Amino acid sequence: MNKILLLGANGQVGWELQRALAPLGALVTCDRQRADLGDLESLTRLVDDERPNIIVNAGAYTAVDKAESDIANARRINAEAVDALASAAFATNAWLVHYSTDYVFNGAGDQPFKEDDATDPLSIYGQTKLEGEQAIRKSGCHHLIFRTSWVYATRGSNFAKTMLRLAKERDELRVIADQIGAPTSAELIADVTALALGKLIDSSTLRERCSGTYHLVAGGETSWHQYAQFVIAEAMRLEAKLSTTPERVAPIPTSEYPTPARRPANSRLANEKLQQTFGLVLPSWQHHVQRMIKELVELGTV
């Protein structure tokens, strides 16, 4: 039986992975207390003690703006800890699954970035995530690096929930309209991870050729402004009581909402390689957003 070691089990993606990975083998889940990404030696000991076939690292330093002034911690968790896990994976002949980000690109142009396009991060967060990727490749371990974008989940905070809260409190909202990407649910990320690993476990041919980097995002594209309009319209369709209508969400440029870390204007990621390699079809971004809004309305949180 396969043994899977899951790190970051209580995060948005990690929480969904607990469900999705359970049918694949013996799942060992680790929260921050059991697997502290800031303690590199303990990570090596953990892998050596558990001897998993597959390590799934869903832990990360994700405070994008804070990272600009907290560089050492961001680098330790996003790069040095990943290097330690990759080395441990190589030493034990385990597969390493790791999640990266659209922030490794500079966001130039209007075409979706492909896996082998040149990286050029604009922020400390993006730079440290790129360093983590590079450490995995350098280690020589078998790996799946999944780059994703605009991640959300029903559990925890996210952009859609913030928009719905503000739409109840205000008559009008102002939302950035010149950043483009694909909202991607933690549920989709977890399900795709499990499906890819299931195929990998069952096929020696696939195992021999699939180690590498993949873009894992929902289909289609939108702006934060259009995303906000969609969320509000969907909640109103489900009879949520809001003060703001979609028409009263005003578009603004990024320049009117400055942040410590620069965001890429173009967060489009091409996901054809993932779909072709693992025989998957990824749904449009609206699919899981609608499911989340329905759940939030039914829970009475909207």
ROBA-167128 format. One record per residue (C-alpha): residue in three letters; chain; x, z, y. Coordinates in nm, 4 decimals, m for minus. Example, Ala and Ser with C-alpha at 12.3 -4.5 7.8 and 13.67 -1.06 7.14 Angstrom:
<nufis>
{ALA, A, {1.2300, 0.7800, m0.4500}} {SER, A, {1.3670, 0.7140, m0.1060}} 
</nufis>
This chain:
<nufis>
{MET, A, {0.0000, 0.0000, 0.0000}} {ASN, A, {0.1178, m0.0790, 0.3509}} {LYS, A, {0.1967, 0.2113, 0.5800}} {ILE, A, {0.1302, 0.1604, 0.9508}} {LEU, A, {0.2711, 0.3861, 1.2227}} {LEU, A, {0.0665, 0.3714, 1.5438}} {LEU, A, {0.2156, 0.5064, 1.8665}} {GLY, A, {0.0098, 0.5626, 2.1819}} {ALA, A, {m0.3001, 0.6218, 1.9718}} {ASN, A, {m0.5021, 0.7844, 2.2510}} {GLY, A, {m0.4605, 0.5093, 2.5094}} {GLN, A, {m0.7171, 0.2361, 2.5741}} {VAL, A, {m0.5646, m0.0098, 2.3269}} {GLY, A, {m0.4422, 0.2607, 2.0895}} {TRP, A, {m0.7893, 0.4096, 2.0585}} {GLU, A, {m0.9326, 0.0742, 1.9488}} {LEU, A, {m0.6361, 0.0143, 1.7181}} {GLN, A, {m0.7181, 0.3316, 1.5237}} {ARG, A, {m1.0435, 0.1641, 1.4184}} {ALA, A, {m0.9102, m0.1873, 1.3703}} {LEU, A, {m0.5960, m0.1040, 1.1711}} {ALA, A, {m0.7501, 0.1518, 0.9341}} {PRO, A, {m0.8559, m0.1047, 0.6663}} {LEU, A, {m0.5038, m0.2503, 0.6414}} {GLY, A, {m0.3332, 0.0476, 0.4776}} {ALA, A, {m0.2296, 0.4087, 0.5271}} {LEU, A, {m0.2493, 0.4626, 0.9026}} {VAL, A, {m0.0373, 0.7329, 1.0674}} {THR, A, {m0.1560, 0.7884, 1.4263}} {CYS, A, {0.0673, 0.9444, 1.6895}} {ASP, A, {m0.0374, 1.0636, 2.0336}} {ARG, A, {0.2075, 1.1506, 2.3113}} {GLN, A, {0.2757, 1.4934, 2.1621}} {ARG, A, {0.3868, 1.3576, 1.8245}} {ALA, A, {0.5611, 1.0462, 1.9532}} {ASP, A, {0.7067, 1.1097, 2.2987}} {LEU, A, {0.8365, 0.7761, 2.4257}} {GLY, A, {1.0617, 0.9684, 2.6612}} {ASP, A, {1.2472, 1.1283, 2.3684}} {LEU, A, {1.4417, 0.8458, 2.2081}} {GLU, A, {1.6018, 1.0479, 1.9307}} {SER, A, {1.2646, 1.1791, 1.8140}} {LEU, A, {1.1333, 0.8222, 1.7875}} {THR, A, {1.4191, 0.7253, 1.5583}} {ARG, A, {1.3618, 1.0367, 1.3467}} {LEU, A, {0.9888, 0.9633, 1.3278}} {VAL, A, {1.0431, 0.6135, 1.1901}} {ASP, A, {1.3087, 0.7388, 0.9511}} {ASP, A, {1.0791, 1.0167, 0.8230}} {GLU, A, {0.7634, 0.8045, 0.7888}} {ARG, A, {0.9293, 0.4818, 0.6646}} {PRO, A, {0.6380, 0.2579, 0.7706}} {ASN, A, {0.6099, m0.1103, 0.6820}} {ILE, A, {0.4605, m0.1787, 1.0249}} {ILE, A, {0.5144, m0.0019, 1.3595}} {VAL, A, {0.2521, m0.0669, 1.6276}} {ASN, A, {0.3575, 0.0515, 1.9730}} {ALA, A, {0.0558, 0.0861, 2.2019}} {GLY, A, {0.2326, 0.3319, 2.4314}} {ALA, A, {0.3669, 0.2285, 2.7710}} {TYR, A, {0.4297, 0.3337, 3.1302}} {THR, A, {0.1406, 0.1532, 3.2998}} {ALA, A, {0.1262, 0.3118, 3.6486}} {VAL, A, {0.2245, m0.0139, 3.8180}} {ASP, A, {0.2529, 0.1178, 4.1744}} {LYS, A, {0.4097, 0.4521, 4.0815}} {ALA, A, {0.6800, 0.2688, 3.8862}} {GLU, A, {0.8219, 0.1328, 4.2123}} {SER, A, {0.9488, 0.4843, 4.2962}} {ASP, A, {0.9707, 0.6227, 3.9405}} {ILE, A, {1.2100, 0.3642, 3.8072}} {ALA, A, {1.4004, 0.5794, 3.5583}} {ASN, A, {1.0885, 0.6971, 3.3751}} {ALA, A, {0.9338, 0.3495, 3.3725}} {ARG, A, {1.2539, 0.2043, 3.2255}} {ARG, A, {1.2913, 0.4831, 2.9704}} {ILE, A, {0.9395, 0.4324, 2.8302}} {ASN, A, {0.8995, 0.0555, 2.8706}} {ALA, A, {1.2521, m0.0515, 2.7789}} {GLU, A, {1.4760, 0.2197, 2.6293}} {ALA, A, {1.2081, 0.3621, 2.3970}} {VAL, A, {1.1184, 0.0109, 2.2837}} {ASP, A, {1.4860, m0.0578, 2.2155}} {ALA, A, {1.4989, 0.2576, 1.9992}} {LEU, A, {1.1860, 0.1531, 1.8069}} {ALA, A, {1.3176, m0.1992, 1.7543}} {SER, A, {1.6488, m0.0691, 1.6230}} {ALA, A, {1.4665, 0.1686, 1.3886}} {ALA, A, {1.2402, m0.1153, 1.2722}} {PHE, A, {1.5422, m0.3333, 1.1982}} {ALA, A, {1.7156, m0.0515, 1.0102}} {THR, A, {1.4103, 0.0088, 0.7891}} {ASN, A, {1.3038, m0.3589, 0.7599}} {ALA, A, {0.9689, m0.2814, 0.9257}} {TRP, A, {0.7637, m0.5129, 1.1444}} {LEU, A, {0.7244, m0.4060, 1.5080}} {VAL, A, {0.4086, m0.4924, 1.7024}} {HIS, A, {0.4464, m0.4423, 2.0772}} {TYR, A, {0.2325, m0.5182, 2.3828}} {SER, A, {0.3669, m0.6758, 2.6990}} {THR, A, {0.2150, m0.8199, 3.0133}} {ASP, A, {0.1563, m1.1147, 3.2444}} {TYR, A, {0.3664, m0.9196, 3.4982}} {VAL, A, {0.6834, m1.0602, 3.3367}} {PHE, A, {0.6023, m1.3829, 3.5276}} {ASN, A, {0.6105, m1.4385, 3.9050}} {GLY, A, {0.2557, m1.5761, 3.9225}} {ALA, A, {0.3542, m1.9032, 4.0884}} {GLY, A, {0.1419, m2.2171, 4.0490}} {ASP, A, {m0.2045, m2.2572, 3.9032}} {GLN, A, {m0.1334, m2.3404, 3.5379}} {PRO, A, {m0.1421, m2.0940, 3.2470}} {PHE, A, {0.2011, m1.9609, 3.1556}} {LYS, A, {0.3262, m2.0438, 2.8067}} {GLU, A, {0.5330, m1.8096, 2.5916}} {ASP, A, {0.8618, m1.9905, 2.6557}} {ASP, A, {0.8177, m2.0320, 3.0329}} {ALA, A, {1.0832, m1.8709, 3.2527}} {THR, A, {1.0199, m1.5051, 3.3350}} {ASP, A, {1.0642, m1.3685, 3.6862}} {PRO, A, {0.8905, m1.0306, 3.7380}} {LEU, A, {0.7882, m0.9223, 4.0881}} {SER, A, {0.7714, m0.5483, 4.0184}} {ILE, A, {0.9566, m0.2641, 3.8472}} {TYR, A, {0.6745, m0.2444, 3.5945}} {GLY, A, {0.7121, m0.6137, 3.5106}} {GLN, A, {1.0914, m0.5881, 3.4989}} {THR, A, {1.0915, m0.2899, 3.2604}} {LYS, A, {0.8314, m0.4533, 3.0342}} {LEU, A, {1.0514, m0.7646, 3.0214}} {GLU, A, {1.3524, m0.5487, 2.9311}} {GLY, A, {1.1492, m0.4054, 2.6431}} {GLU, A, {1.0741, m0.7560, 2.5166}} {GLN, A, {1.4393, m0.8520, 2.5405}} {ALA, A, {1.5457, m0.5427, 2.3465}} {ILE, A, {1.3106, m0.6329, 2.0615}} {ARG, A, {1.4433, m0.9881, 2.0370}} {LYS, A, {1.8047, m0.8693, 2.0533}} {SER, A, {1.7488, m0.6109, 1.7757}} {GLY, A, {1.6796, m0.8753, 1.5122}} {CYS, A, {1.3722, m0.6931, 1.3784}} {HIS, A, {1.0625, m0.8786, 1.2595}} {HIS, A, {0.8185, m0.8559, 1.5475}} {LEU, A, {0.4977, m0.9627, 1.7160}} {ILE, A, {0.5076, m0.9263, 2.0940}} {PHE, A, {0.1601, m0.9716, 2.2402}} {ARG, A, {0.1510, m1.0379, 2.6147}} {THR, A, {m0.1889, m0.9623, 2.7616}} {SER, A, {m0.3518, m0.9191, 3.1037}} {TRP, A, {m0.6224, m0.7365, 3.2976}} {VAL, A, {m0.6852, m0.4933, 3.0104}} {TYR, A, {m0.9987, m0.2792, 3.0106}} {ALA, A, {m1.2067, m0.0634, 2.7766}} {THR, A, {m1.5348, 0.1245, 2.7884}} {ARG, A, {m1.3314, 0.4403, 2.7343}} {GLY, A, {m1.1287, 0.5498, 3.0351}} {SER, A, {m1.1161, 0.4000, 3.3826}} {ASN, A, {m1.1156, 0.0293, 3.4615}} {PHE, A, {m1.1936, m0.2217, 3.7354}} {ALA, A, {m1.5499, m0.2941, 3.6207}} {LYS, A, {m1.6457, 0.0742, 3.6110}} {THR, A, {m1.4954, 0.1234, 3.9572}} {MET, A, {m1.6955, m0.1710, 4.0929}} {LEU, A, {m2.0185, m0.0343, 3.9445}} {ARG, A, {m1.9555, 0.3103, 4.0894}} {LEU, A, {m1.8867, 0.1638, 4.4336}} {ALA, A, {m2.1880, m0.0687, 4.4042}} {LYS, A, {m2.4086, 0.2387, 4.3685}} {GLU, A, {m2.2530, 0.4062, 4.6734}} {ARG, A, {m2.2126, 0.1152, 4.9178}} {ASP, A, {m2.4114, m0.1778, 5.0534}} {GLU, A, {m2.1134, m0.4145, 5.0552}} {LEU, A, {m1.7800, m0.4491, 4.8745}} {ARG, A, {m1.4579, m0.6347, 4.9591}} {VAL, A, {m1.2611, m0.7626, 4.6600}} {ILE, A, {m0.9435, m0.9698, 4.6217}} {ALA, A, {m1.0188, m1.3360, 4.5539}} {ASP, A, {m0.6728, m1.4971, 4.5318}} {GLN, A, {m0.5481, m1.3399, 4.2062}} {ILE, A, {m0.6604, m1.5271, 3.8935}} {GLY, A, {m0.6559, m1.4114, 3.5311}} {ALA, A, {m0.8674, m1.3264, 3.2272}} {PRO, A, {m1.0145, m0.9772, 3.1782}} {THR, A, {m0.9172, m0.8851, 2.8211}} {SER, A, {m1.0782, m0.5965, 2.6360}} {ALA, A, {m0.8858, m0.3391, 2.4354}} {GLU, A, {m1.1367, m0.4069, 2.1582}} {LEU, A, {m1.0358, m0.7749, 2.1442}} {ILE, A, {m0.6651, m0.6888, 2.1543}} {ALA, A, {m0.7076, m0.4452, 1.8637}} {ASP, A, {m0.9183, m0.6830, 1.6570}} {VAL, A, {m0.6764, m0.9736, 1.7047}} {THR, A, {m0.3822, m0.7477, 1.6189}} {ALA, A, {m0.5520, m0.6408, 1.2950}} {LEU, A, {m0.6498, m0.9969, 1.2032}} {ALA, A, {m0.2959, m1.1245, 1.2669}} {LEU, A, {m0.1413, m0.8420, 1.0638}} {GLY, A, {m0.3910, m0.8968, 0.7821}} {LYS, A, {m0.2912, m1.2622, 0.7593}} {LEU, A, {0.0764, m1.1719, 0.7817}} {ILE, A, {0.0432, m0.9152, 0.5007}} {ASP, A, {m0.1309, m1.1689, 0.2761}} {SER, A, {0.1013, m1.4651, 0.3364}} {SER, A, {0.4761, m1.4709, 0.2720}} {THR, A, {0.4867, m1.8171, 0.4296}} {LEU, A, {0.3388, m1.6831, 0.7524}} {ARG, A, {0.5737, m1.3842, 0.7507}} {GLU, A, {0.8709, m1.6197, 0.7384}} {ARG, A, {0.7697, m1.8146, 1.0483}} {CYS, A, {0.5489, m1.6023, 1.2725}} {SER, A, {0.7918, m1.3464, 1.4180}} {GLY, A, {0.7890, m1.3984, 1.7946}} {THR, A, {0.5990, m1.3722, 2.1227}} {TYR, A, {0.2319, m1.4592, 2.1720}} {HIS, A, {m0.0123, m1.4554, 2.4610}} {LEU, A, {m0.3230, m1.2562, 2.3710}} {VAL, A, {m0.5908, m1.2956, 2.6366}} {ALA, A, {m0.9600, m1.3758, 2.6403}} {GLY, A, {m1.0641, m1.7341, 2.7075}} {GLY, A, {m1.1319, m1.8735, 3.0521}} {GLU, A, {m1.0296, m1.7426, 3.3923}} {THR, A, {m1.1707, m1.5677, 3.6969}} {SER, A, {m1.0684, m1.3875, 4.0149}} {TRP, A, {m1.1150, m1.0162, 4.0786}} {HIS, A, {m1.3866, m1.1152, 4.3264}} {GLN, A, {m1.5766, m1.3301, 4.0754}} {TYR, A, {m1.5250, m1.0628, 3.8108}} {ALA, A, {m1.6847, m0.8022, 4.0381}} {GLN, A, {m1.9792, m1.0323, 4.1094}} {PHE, A, {m2.0299, m1.0935, 3.7375}} {VAL, A, {m2.0199, m0.7227, 3.6544}} {ILE, A, {m2.2743, m0.6351, 3.9227}} {ALA, A, {m2.5043, m0.9238, 3.8299}} {GLU, A, {m2.4930, m0.8264, 3.4619}} {ALA, A, {m2.5663, m0.4609, 3.5377}} {MET, A, {m2.8609, m0.5609, 3.7595}} {ARG, A, {m2.9910, m0.7891, 3.4843}} {LEU, A, {m2.9974, m0.4808, 3.2632}} {GLU, A, {m3.1940, m0.2978, 3.5364}} {ALA, A, {m2.9147, m0.0770, 3.6674}} {LYS, A, {m2.9950, 0.0582, 4.0140}} {LEU, A, {m2.7263, m0.0636, 4.2540}} {SER, A, {m2.7013, m0.0830, 4.6333}} {THR, A, {m2.4706, m0.3856, 4.6352}} {THR, A, {m2.5833, m0.7277, 4.5116}} {PRO, A, {m2.3390, m0.9976, 4.3927}} {GLU, A, {m2.3931, m1.1862, 4.7200}} {ARG, A, {m2.2703, m0.8853, 4.9158}} {VAL, A, {m1.9299, m0.8779, 4.7477}} {ALA, A, {m1.6998, m1.0313, 5.0087}} {PRO, A, {m1.3814, m1.2177, 4.9095}} {ILE, A, {m1.0557, m1.1027, 5.0700}} {PRO, A, {m0.6912, m1.2153, 5.0320}} {THR, A, {m0.4281, m0.9958, 4.8661}} {SER, A, {m0.2664, m0.9525, 5.2080}} {GLU, A, {m0.5608, m0.7374, 5.3164}} {TYR, A, {m0.5046, m0.4925, 5.0293}} {PRO, A, {m0.1311, m0.4113, 5.0253}} {THR, A, {0.0095, m0.2112, 4.7312}} {PRO, A, {0.3606, m0.0771, 4.6559}} {ALA, A, {0.4006, m0.3222, 4.3658}} {ARG, A, {0.3486, m0.6956, 4.4104}} {ARG, A, {0.0893, m0.8479, 4.1765}} {PRO, A, {0.1195, m1.2026, 4.0406}} {ALA, A, {m0.1341, m1.4363, 4.2011}} {ASN, A, {m0.1523, m1.6416, 3.8823}} {SER, A, {m0.2019, m1.4242, 3.5737}} {ARG, A, {m0.3252, m1.7102, 3.3535}} {LEU, A, {m0.1698, m1.7008, 3.0063}} {ALA, A, {m0.2021, m1.9880, 2.7581}} {ASN, A, {m0.3185, m1.8496, 2.4231}} {GLU, A, {m0.3077, m2.1682, 2.2099}} {LYS, A, {0.0041, m2.0587, 2.0178}} {LEU, A, {m0.1681, m1.7407, 1.8976}} {GLN, A, {m0.4844, m1.9236, 1.7968}} {GLN, A, {m0.2987, m2.1984, 1.6109}} {THR, A, {m0.0506, m1.9711, 1.4317}} {PHE, A, {m0.3075, m1.7237, 1.3031}} {GLY, A, {m0.6146, m1.9500, 1.2810}} {LEU, A, {m0.8138, m1.7566, 1.5406}} {VAL, A, {m1.0614, m1.8524, 1.8121}} {LEU, A, {m1.0631, m1.6187, 2.1121}} {PRO, A, {m1.3949, m1.5671, 2.2963}} {SER, A, {m1.4496, m1.6167, 2.6686}} {TRP, A, {m1.3737, m1.3178, 2.8918}} {GLN, A, {m1.7447, m1.2781, 2.9690}} {HIS, A, {m1.8292, m1.1915, 2.6063}} {HIS, A, {m1.6687, m0.8473, 2.5882}} {VAL, A, {m1.7431, m0.7686, 2.9522}} {GLN, A, {m2.1134, m0.8139, 2.8796}} {ARG, A, {m2.0830, m0.5853, 2.5781}} {MET, A, {m1.9122, m0.3188, 2.7895}} {ILE, A, {m2.1733, m0.3343, 3.0678}} {LYS, A, {m2.4543, m0.3094, 2.8128}} {GLU, A, {m2.2904, m0.0029, 2.6585}} {LEU, A, {m2.2365, 0.1615, 2.9982}} {VAL, A, {m2.5993, 0.1014, 3.0981}} {GLU, A, {m2.7283, 0.2360, 2.7659}} {LEU, A, {m2.5070, 0.5441, 2.8048}} {GLY, A, {m2.6582, 0.6016, 3.1479}} {THR, A, {m2.3230, 0.5890, 3.3256}} {VAL, A, {m2.4340, 0.3043, 3.5552}} 
</nufis>
